[in-house]
């Protein structure tokens, strides 16, 4: 019965994220999970309870991944469902790890018999929250990382959003787990930690004055172009010229905008082969005092291929002509590659198994971890390509005092009309909120939009339509606390809390043993 309840609780988590945004729901599901774990006397059972919670959480929450496997993987349904089952099982190991760690006897006091963990109500919320964020941190980098649906993203436009500029999405996750565990203790008539949780929750609206950034009077005119090219046509050789012509036609009426952004790999030719087209666009953008940023694939002479972005037209305000040359340094090369989609682990073994492991353009080289911001018409844009927007530490590593915009381009056509692209946009909104800068997001078929520094959407284009989103975007200045510190202070605190709780538990156990010995 407990397992079934936790499975349902995990499934319900999906409703907390876009497009449903029932933002208070995770507090309820975490309280239920905490209640079961608090009463659990076996680390093995605790791990199972965390795992089954994760199966519900990820089984429904990332079900959109199956759209791409089924549509483009070329595999039988049984095989594609098997891959999804493996992915969900892998992701569920991390809440299982958090549950196992939080119930470990070394981190809990024991009964006088020394057999079963007896959780201390003052320590338990801190123990579970610390275990949770450490396990989630492991999920964010192991095997290149897949930190999708971390619970803090449910608060992008929720009641805990004001914490994001201070402690980021990771910190919000910590507060949510702590609050869920603390509220659960009310069942056991333990009020002290519940009062602390209530203060943390109620204080959230008051923190907006500590955001660290301010709006400027200056506005920048931008245009985001959405070509809406069907995924099955994007790399068809006969569609190269029609696609490039379409993007040019969509852009020409908006060349007066200061910055124009095209999506990921909008130009379907390799950069060395598209030089005539690029020089023409470079010239037209410069003549109109504009800059065009586009995604494009590059193939180097040493056989390295990169998924990247380049700037055409004016890089600085003083430029009188286009600045583009093929070897320009004013470019971005994707660092965080997507497994299977952009590189294939165990390549020699897997590529011959099924088309899913041999997709077009799935052998990219990795760009540097730190790269200069793109320079476009005198403005600096911090680039993150598609999946990279999920990794705040990479954004922090490239963020400077002079960064004007966060920029992310993507192609979510792989995932059809699923909830995946909407969750992707929600994650991008959290990055704007954490770093206090407007964010521009251009995609092939949606969601294309402009995000304000407070994480709110200024404007979006409808999905599955070709069009251009033109708007004036107000700049911001100043640094959020999170942009300076990142996740490390919280991760160090979580680690120290586990050490302190473990030491306290060991000391209490030694005292119990001495008492038993004295009584004997």
KARAMO-V289064 format. One record per residue. N is the residue number from 1. RES is the residue in one small letter. OMEGA is omega in degrees with one decimal (none if undefined). Layout:
[[N	RES	OMEGA] [N	RES	OMEGA]]
This chain:
[[1	x	178.5] [2	x	-180.0] [3	x	179.4] [4	x	178.9] [5	x	-179.0] [6	x	175.3] [7	x	178.4] [8	x	178.6] [9	x	177.0] [10	x	176.9] [11	x	-178.0] [12	x	180.0] [13	x	-178.6] [14	x	-178.7] [15	x	179.0] [16	x	-175.2] [17	x	177.1] [18	x	4.9] [19	x	-171.5] [20	x	171.3] [21	x	169.4] [22	x	-161.4] [23	x	-179.0] [24	x	-173.2] [25	x	-179.2] [26	x	176.5] [27	x	179.3] [28	x	-178.5] [29	x	177.3] [30	x	177.0] [31	x	177.9] [32	x	178.0] [33	x	-179.7] [34	x	179.0] [35	x	179.9] [36	x	-178.3] [37	x	-178.8] [38	x	-179.6] [39	x	-175.0] [40	x	-178.6] [41	x	-179.7] [42	x	178.1] [43	x	178.1] [44	x	177.2] [45	x	179.0] [46	x	178.3] [47	x	177.8] [48	x	179.9] [49	x	176.3] [50	x	-179.5] [51	x	-176.6] [52	x	172.2] [53	x	178.9] [54	x	178.5] [55	x	176.2] [56	x	-178.1] [57	x	-176.2] [58	x	-178.4] [59	x	176.4] [60	x	-173.1] [61	x	179.4] [62	x	179.2] [63	x	179.3] [64	x	178.7] [65	x	-177.9] [66	x	179.0] [67	x	-179.1] [68	x	179.8] [69	x	-177.1] [70	x	-174.9] [71	x	-172.4] [72	x	-175.9] [73	x	179.6] [74	x	-176.8] [75	x	173.5] [76	x	-177.5] [77	x	-178.8] [78	x	-179.5] [79	x	-179.3] [80	x	176.1] [81	x	176.7] [82	x	177.0] [83	x	178.1] [84	x	179.0] [85	x	177.8] [86	x	178.9] [87	x	-179.3] [88	x	179.1] [89	x	178.4] [90	x	-179.0] [91	x	-178.4] [92	x	177.8] [93	x	-174.7] [94	x	169.9] [95	x	175.2] [96	x	177.7] [97	x	178.9] [98	x	179.9] [99	x	178.8] [100	x	-178.0] [101	x	-177.4] [102	x	-180.0] [103	x	-176.9] [104	x	-178.5] [105	x	-179.2] [106	x	-179.2] [107	x	180.0] [108	x	173.1] [109	x	-178.8] [110	x	175.0] [111	x	-179.0] [112	x	177.5] [113	x	178.4] [114	x	-174.5] [115	x	-171.2] [116	x	178.1] [117	x	177.0] [118	x	-170.5] [119	x	-179.6] [120	x	-175.2] [121	x	177.3] [122	x	-177.4] [123	x	-167.3] [124	x	-179.8] [125	x	178.2] [126	x	179.9] [127	x	-179.2] [128	x	-179.3] [129	x	179.2] [130	x	178.2] [131	x	-176.7] [132	x	-176.1] [133	x	176.1] [134	x	176.8] [135	x	177.9] [136	x	175.0] [137	x	176.4] [138	x	178.0] [139	x	-174.8] [140	x	179.9] [141	x	-178.1] [142	x	-177.2] [143	x	-179.1] [144	x	171.7] [145	x	173.3] [146	x	-174.9] [147	x	-178.7] [148	x	176.7] [149	x	169.9] [150	x	-166.5] [151	x	179.7] [152	x	179.2] [153	x	177.5] [154	x	-177.3] [155	x	-179.0] [156	x	174.0] [157	x	-177.2] [158	x	-172.4] [159	x	178.1] [160	x	-177.7] [161	x	-179.6] [162	x	176.5] [163	x	-171.7] [164	x	179.1] [165	x	-177.7] [166	x	-173.5] [167	x	174.1] [168	x	179.1] [169	x	179.5] [170	x	178.0] [171	x	177.1] [172	x	176.7] [173	x	178.4] [174	x	-178.8] [175	x	-178.8] [176	x	179.5] [177	x	177.9] [178	x	-178.6] [179	x	178.9] [180	x	179.2] [181	x	-179.2] [182	x	179.2] [183	x	176.8] [184	x	-176.9] [185	x	175.5] [186	x	176.5] [187	x	-179.4] [188	x	176.8] [189	x	174.5] [190	x	-169.5] [191	x	-167.5] [192	x	-178.9] [193	x	176.1] [194	x	177.1] [195	x	176.3] [196	x	178.8] [197	x	179.2] [198	x	178.0] [199	x	178.9] [200	x	-179.0] [201	x	-176.1] [202	x	-179.4] [203	x	-173.3] [204	x	-178.1] [205	x	-177.8] [206	x	-173.8] [207	x	-178.0] [208	x	178.9] [209	x	-177.7] [210	x	-173.0] [211	x	174.2] [212	x	179.7] [213	x	178.6] [214	x	176.4] [215	x	174.3] [216	x	176.2] [217	x	-174.6] [218	x	174.5] [219	x	180.0] [220	x	177.8] [221	x	-177.6] [222	x	174.2] [223	x	179.0] [224	x	-171.7] [225	x	-179.2] [226	x	-173.0] [227	x	179.8] [228	x	176.9] [229	x	-179.4] [230	x	-174.3] [231	x	-178.0] [232	x	-180.0] [233	x	-169.3] [234	x	-177.1] [235	x	174.7] [236	x	-176.3] [237	x	-178.2] [238	x	-179.5] [239	x	-177.6] [240	x	-176.6] [241	x	176.4] [242	x	179.6] [243	x	-179.0] [244	x	177.7] [245	x	-179.1] [246	x	179.6] [247	x	177.9] [248	x	-179.7] [249	x	178.1] [250	x	-173.4] [251	x	-171.7] [252	x	179.6] [253	x	-175.2] [254	x	-177.9] [255	x	177.8] [256	x	178.0] [257	x	-176.6] [258	x	179.8] [259	x	178.1] [260	x	-177.0] [261	x	172.1] [262	x	-174.5] [263	x	175.7] [264	x	177.6] [265	x	179.6] [266	x	176.5] [267	x	-171.5] [268	x	173.5] [269	x	172.4] [270	x	-174.4] [271	x	179.1] [272	x	-178.3] [273	x	-174.9] [274	x	-173.0] [275	x	-179.4] [276	x	179.0] [277	x	-177.4] [278	x	178.7] [279	x	177.5] [280	x	178.5] [281	x	177.1] [282	x	-178.7] [283	x	-177.9] [284	x	179.2] [285	x	-179.7] [286	x	179.3] [287	x	-179.5] [288	x	179.4] [289	x	-176.6] [290	x	173.2] [291	x	178.3] [292	x	174.8] [293	x	-178.7] [294	x	170.2] [295	x	-179.8] [296	x	176.7] [297	x	-178.4] [298	x	179.5] [299	x	-175.8] [300	x	-178.2] [301	x	178.3] [302	x	177.7] [303	x	173.5] [304	x	176.7] [305	x	-178.1] [306	x	168.8] [307	x	-170.8] [308	x	176.3] [309	x	175.5] [310	x	178.5] [311	x	177.4] [312	x	-177.6] [313	x	-172.5] [314	x	173.9] [315	x	178.1] [316	x	-177.4] [317	x	-177.5] [318	x	-177.6] [319	x	178.6] [320	x	178.9] [321	x	178.5] [322	x	-175.9] [323	x	-173.0] [324	x	162.8] [325	x	-172.3] [326	x	-177.5] [327	x	179.9] [328	x	175.5] [329	x	178.9] [330	x	-177.2] [331	x	176.6] [332	x	177.3] [333	x	-172.1] [334	x	179.4] [335	x	-173.4] [336	x	-175.4] [337	x	-177.9] [338	x	177.8] [339	x	-178.0] [340	x	-177.8] [341	x	-175.4] [342	x	166.8] [343	x	-175.9] [344	x	174.2] [345	x	-178.5] [346	x	-170.1] [347	x	-176.2] [348	x	-178.6] [349	x	-167.5] [350	x	-170.6] [351	x	-178.1] [352	x	-176.0] [353	x	-175.2] [354	x	176.9] [355	x	-179.5] [356	x	-179.8] [357	x	-180.0] [358	x	-179.8] [359	x	176.8] [360	x	174.7] [361	x	-179.2] [362	x	177.9] [363	x	-176.8] [364	x	168.7] [365	x	-175.2] [366	x	173.2] [367	x	-178.4] [368	x	176.9] [369	x	177.4] [370	x	178.4] [371	x	179.7] [372	x	172.7] [373	x	174.4] [374	x	177.9] [375	x	-178.1] [376	x	176.9] [377	x	177.3] [378	x	-179.2] [379	x	-179.1] [380	x	-178.0] [381	x	177.2] [382	x	-171.8] [383	x	171.6] [384	x	-171.6] [385	x	174.6] [386	x	-174.6] [387	x	-174.2] [388	x	-178.1] [389	x	178.9] [390	x	-171.6] [391	x	-176.4] [392	x	-179.8] [393	x	175.9] [394	x	176.8] [395	x	-179.0] [396	x	-178.1] [397	x	-176.5] [398	x	-178.4] [399	x	178.5] [400	x	176.7] [401	x	-175.7] [402	x	179.5] [403	x	-179.4] [404	x	-176.5] [405	x	158.3] [406	x	-176.4] [407	x	173.8] [408	x	176.2] [409	x	-172.7] [410	x	170.1] [411	x	-179.5] [412	x	178.3] [413	x	177.0] [414	x	-167.2] [415	x	171.0] [416	x	-177.3] [417	x	-179.1] [418	x	178.9] [419	x	-177.5] [420	x	-179.9] [421	x	179.2] [422	x	174.4] [423	x	179.6] [424	x	178.0] [425	x	178.3] [426	x	177.2] [427	x	177.7] [428	x	177.5] [429	x	178.8] [430	x	178.3] [431	x	177.1] [432	x	-179.2] [433	x	-179.3] [434	x	-171.8] [435	x	173.9] [436	x	177.4] [437	x	172.9] [438	x	-178.4] [439	x	176.0] [440	x	-179.7] [441	x	178.6] [442	x	-179.3] [443	x	-178.3] [444	x	-176.3] [445	x	177.8] [446	x	9.8] [447	x	173.9] [448	x	-176.8] [449	x	176.8] [450	x	-177.8] [451	x	177.6] [452	x	-179.3] [453	x	177.7] [454	x	176.9] [455	x	-179.9] [456	x	177.7] [457	x	174.0] [458	x	-179.6] [459	x	176.7] [460	x	171.5] [461	x	173.9] [462	x	175.4] [463	x	171.7] [464	x	173.5] [465	x	172.4] [466	x	-178.0] [467	x	-179.9] [468	x	176.2] [469	x	-179.8] [470	x	-177.9] [471	x	171.5] [472	x	-174.7] [473	x	-178.7] [474	x	-178.6] [475	x	178.5] [476	x	177.4] [477	x	-178.9] [478	x	-177.6] [479	x	170.9] [480	x	176.5] [481	x	-178.1] [482	x	179.6] [483	x	179.1] [484	x	-171.8] [485	x	-176.0] [486	x	-175.7] [487	x	-168.4] [488	x	178.2] [489	x	-179.7] [490	x	179.4] [491	x	176.7] [492	x	177.7] [493	x	179.5] [494	x	178.2] [495	x	178.9] [496	x	177.6] [497	x	178.3] [498	x	178.6] [499	x	-179.1] [500	x	179.0] [501	x	178.3] [502	x	179.1] [503	x	179.5] [504	x	179.1] [505	x	177.9] [506	x	-180.0] [507	x	178.8] [508	x	178.2] [509	x	178.2] [510	x	178.9] [511	x	177.1] [512	x	179.9] [513	x	179.0] [514	x	179.0] [515	x	178.8] [516	x	179.9] [517	x	179.9] [518	x	-180.0] [519	x	179.8] [520	x	none]]
